[in-house]
Amino acid sequence: MPEFPWVTVYCEAIEQHFGGQPLRRVRIRSPFVLRTVEPGLAEIEGRVLTSVERLGKRIVLGFDNDIFLVIHLMIAGRLRSKAPGANPDRKNGLAAFDWDHGTIVFTEVSKKKRASIHLVRGREAIAPFDKGGLEVMDATLEQFAQRLEENHTIKRSLTDPHHFSGIGNAYSDEILHRARVSPVKWTTRLTPDEIERLFEATRSVMLEWTQRHRDSIKGGFPDKVSAFHKQMAVHGKFKKPCPDCGTEVQRIRYAENECNYCPRCQTEGKLLADRAMSRLLKKDWPRTIEELETRRK
């Protein structure tokens, strides 16, 4: 799912290419993507795009008649800039937004159609989409620490939209690795030093990757939006060497996600239990990097 960095760059690109222009037409290919019936889409056709904002992982487009279009990309949703009048792909196309100088095509490459469009009247109607997560880039260390007072694993807290805004699976891996904190450590057991490292790592990772994505599109429109990048330290790098210590990156798999971490940098050499493999191997599950390396030899 596109997180803070990519959603920020999406917003900037939409503003740059279509801000101040009238939206000529909206074409819905998948009826399930539009989750509201009033106001109708006809009310934003011909209206000028006056604002583009990020709300967590959502994109909010505001028009000059005080109507807002809220887009949630979910895991597999993407926006692509095409030539004027371009048709959405028959298999993956959800909708198309036509402007004078181009068309934004909304796609979702997934059998589970989760991406959505909501149309609401008035800024106050956007409030229900705000999960209340802290915007770390605008927060103080004290505010950040307060969001960690409820006892969860730090990985869960970082990715919970009610606690923190815009952080998902991919960048939480990078944040935890940079802060040298175990993903399964309980928030109430974090030391003041660890909280400060997490705060600084969150801000630096988000700023760094937002700028990387800006640089990658070179003033154009995001086209290759992915949660996996060669420059990442641990996310998607299972069995690859940690860039800091060379230790093989490990993972925990759960539901549709996985958590990637360096056992040397983050867990004092301990291997975290993976629900699938540790239950399968039981007593044969290696507890440390040393045990894993010995068994391989």
N, C-alpha and C positions, 0 to 999 in steps of 0.2 A: 504494500500500500504506500503510495507517495506520502512522504512525511514533510515536516517543516521545510527542509531545504528545497525540495522539488515543488511543493505547493507554492512557496514564496516566488520561485522563478516562473511558474505558470502565471501567477497573478501579475508579475511585472511584465511578462511578454504580452498578455492580453491587453493590459493597460497601454503598452507601447504601440501595439499594432492596431488596436480597435477602440481605444479610449477616445471619447468625444465624437464618436461616429454613431449613426443610427443603425440599429439592428433591423435589417430588412425583413427577415423571415426566419421562423423556427420550424424545422421539419423533424417530426418524431417518427423513427422507424420502429422502435420497440415500445409498445404501449405501456410496458411495465416500468419503464424508467421514469415516467412522469408520475409523481406520487400525490399531486394535488390537482384539484379541479377548479378552484377559484382563488385568485383571479386566473383568467384564461390566458393562454399564450398570446392570443391576439392583442392583448393589452400592452405587450412589450414590443410588438412588431412596429417598426417605424420610430421607436423611442430611442433617445440618445443614451449611450453608456456613459454614466457619470462617475462611477466608482468601481474599483475592483479590490476586494479585500480577502485576506485569509482568516478563516475562523476555525482554529484547530487544524484539521486536515481537509476542511471544506473550502470551496471557492465561492465567494458571494459577489455577484454582479448586480450593481445598482443602476436603475434607469431614472430618467428625468421626471417620471410620473410617480416616484416614491414606491415603485415595485422592485422587488429583489428576487433574483434567481439564484438559488443555492444548489451547488453541484457537489456531490460526494462521489469521489472516484472509487472508493473502497479498494479492494486488493488489485483488481485487474483493469480498472477503468483508466483511460488515457484520453487526452485532448490532442488533436493534431490539426495543424494549419494547412489548408489546402487552397487550391485555386478557386475563385468565385464559382458557386454553383456545384461544387464537387458533391457526389453522392456518397453517403455512408456505405461501407462494406456490407453486403447482404448478410453475411454470417455474423459479424461482430459489431456492426454499426448500431448505435442506439439513437443518435440524434445528430442534426446538423444545424449550425447557427450561421446564417448568411449575412455578410456585410458587403459593402460596395467593393472592397478591395480583397476579399478573401472569405473563406468559409472555415469555421472551426467544426471539426468532426469529432463526435464523442463516441469512443469505442470501448468495448469490454471483451477481452479475450478470456472468457470463462463460461462454463456451462451453468454455473450458479450466478444468475443475474442479480447482483447486489448493488451496483452503482445506481445513483438516483438523482433526480432533479425535482426540486420543490420551488414553487412560485408563491411569494407571500407579499402582502400589502403592508407597507409601513415598516420602519426600522425596528419598532418594538416587536414585530412578528419574527425577527431573526433570533430573539433570545432563546427560544426552546432548542435551537440547534447548538447553543453554547453549553458544553458539558461542564464548564467551570474550571477547567485546568489552568494552572498557572503559566503565564507567558514568561518563561525564564529569562528571555532577553530583556525584559522590562522589570525584572524582580531583583530584590536584594537577597543577600545570603540568608538573612533571618526569615524572609518569606519562603525561601526555598526549603529551609530546615523545617518550617512549620508543616509543610506538605508531607514530610516524612515521619510525622509523629504517629500516624496510624500504622499498626504493625503488619507489614507485608514483606515479601522479598523485594529487594531493591529493583530487580528486573520488572516485577509486576507494577510497582509504584510508578516507575518511569514511563511505562507504556499505558497506564490508566489515564484516559482523557479527563477523568474527574480530578486527577491530581496534577498532571502536567499536560500542557497543550502542544500537540503537533509531534510528539515523540512516539515512534513505533518500534517494531522489532529490530530493524536494521541498525538505526542510529543508537538505540540503547546498548547494543553490543559494543559499538565503537566508543560510546561514552564510558561504559564500565571498564573497558580495557584501558583507556587513557587515564582513568582515575585509579586504576589498580585495585578494583573492588570486585569481589565475587558476586555473580548475578543472583545467587541464592542467599546472600546474607540478609538477615532480617533488619528492617529499617531502624528498629528500636535499639539495635546493637551497634549501629554505626557510631564511630568516634567523631568528635568535632572536626578532626583533621580529615577524616574520610568524607564527611559532609561537604567540607570546603573544597576538597578535590573533585567531588562529584559536581558541585556547582560550577566550578571553573571549567571542568571537562565538558559539561553540557553546553555551556556558552561557546567554548572554543570549537567543539565539533560542529555545532549548528552553523556558526559563522563560516568556518572553513569550507564546509560542504556546500553551503549556499553559494559562496563565491566560486567554488570549483564548477558548479552547475552553470552559473552565469557565464563563466569563461568558456565553457564547453559549447554553448549555443551561439556564441559570437554575435549577439544582437538579434538572432533569429528567434525561432519558436522551438520549445522543447520537443524533441522527436524520439529520443531514445531514453525514455524515463524508466529506470530500473532500480531495484533495491540492492543490486550487486555491482561492485566496481573494483577494478584491479587494485586501486590505491587504498582500499579499505584494509584495516589491520587484521580484523578477525571475522567480521560478518561474511558468511559464505565461503570461509577459508578453511573448512574442516580438513585436517591432515596436512595443511600447508604450514610452513614455518612462521612463527610469530616474528614480525619485523623487528621487535625489540630484543628478544632473547634467543630466537631460533627454535624454541620448543614447538612441537606439533600442536596446532590449534585443535581443540576438542569441541564437542557439541552435546547438547541435550535436546532431544526431540520431544515435542508435545503438541497434540492437536494438529493444526496445519502449519505450525511454526517450529523453528529450532533456535536455540540459544547457542552462540559461539563464544568461546572464551579461551584464554591462555592459562593453563594450569600453573605455569611457573610464575607469571606476572600477577595473577589474580587470586589463586586458591592455594598458595603455598605448596604447590606440587601435587595437590590432591585431585583425583578425578571425581567429578560430580556424577552421581548416579543417574543414568539414563533409564527412563521407565521401561523401555523395550529391552535393551541389551543387558542391563544389570539384573533384571528379573529372569531373563533367559539364562544367563551365565551363573547367577547366584554366587556361590563361594568362589567361583573362578573369575569373578569380575575384579580386575586390577584396581586397587585403591589409590595408587600413586603413579606418577610418570615413570618412576624407577621400576615398579612392578610391570608396567606395560612394556617397557623397553626390554626387560629381562625375559619376559615370555616370548617376545618376538624373536629374540636371539635363540 
